[in-house]
Amino acid sequence: MRALLFLLGITVLLPSTLRAVDLRCQGDLMTPGTIMAKVVAKCAPPLSEREVGEVSYLNERRRELRKFTVTELTYAVPGGFYVLTFEGGILKKSEYVSQ
């Protein structure tokens, strides 16, 4: 019985110790697929914005090469920073860096 209560207690406490890597602004979660304009509108201008490169993809028929700019937006939050990586204005990755 004690083991069951212990496991239940760990299960209840575990989610509170994990930190989400997605940035939340004005009640919305900025998840992969969110467009850059929505992030900037909801989260305000970033602390920094920089172009870090370019990626290329072939279309479905493997005929047309499409190039997209890779941009990083950095937002300061209490205790750290969020670095959001966009390809062609679409959020691809969100990382939290603690101070």
N, C-alpha and C positions, 0 to 999 in steps of 0.2 A: 504494500500500500504506500509506504514512504517513497519507494522508487517511482511509482506512478505519479505521485504529487510532485516530486522533484522534476521529472520529465515535463510535466505540465507547466510548472513554474518556469523552466528554461524556455519552453516553447513560447510562452507569453512574453517573456523579457527579450528574447532574441530580436524580434523586429525593431524594437526601440533602440537597440545598440547599432543597428546597421544604418548607414547614411546613404540616401539615394544619390545617384550620380546625375540625375536630371535636374535642371534648374527650374524652380517654380517662380512665376511672376504673375502678380495680380490674380492668383488662384488657378492659373493654367500651368500645366507641366510642359516644359519645352523638350519634347521627345524627338528622336530621329524621324525625319520627314517634315518637320515644321519649317516653314519658309523664314528666311532671314528677316524680312520686313515685319512679320508678326513678332519675332523675338525682340527686335529693336522697339517696336511699338509697345509691347507689354512690359519689357524690362528696362526701358530707357536706353540712351546711348551707352555703349560699352566703355570700360576703362581704356581698352585699346582694341584696335582693329588692324589686322595686317594680312596681306596676301602672302601665303607661304609656298605656293606652287601651282601646279596645273595637273589635271588628270585627263586621260583620254579613254574613250569607250567606243567600241564599234556598235552600230545599231543591230537590230535583230537579223537583218539580212547580211550582216558583216560587210557592208559596202561603204557606209559613210562613217568616217571617224569624227567623233564629237569631242571637243575639248571644253573642260570646265575649270574655272579658277577655284583654287582651294583657299578659303579665307578662315582665319581664326578670330573670334571675338572673345575677349576676356572680361569677366565681370567679377568685381570684388564683393564678397559676402562676409559676414562676421566669421572669423576663423579661417578664412582661406579665399580661394578663387575658383571660378568655373571657367574652363576653356572650352568653347564650343567651336567645332570644326564643321564648316560648310563646304559643299561641292556644288558649284553652280547655284548658290543661294539656297540650297536645301541642307538642313542639319543632318549630318552623318554621325557625329560622335560628340559626346559630352563627358568631360572629365572634371573631377573635383580635386583640387590640390590644396592641402591644408598648410597653414603657415607653421 
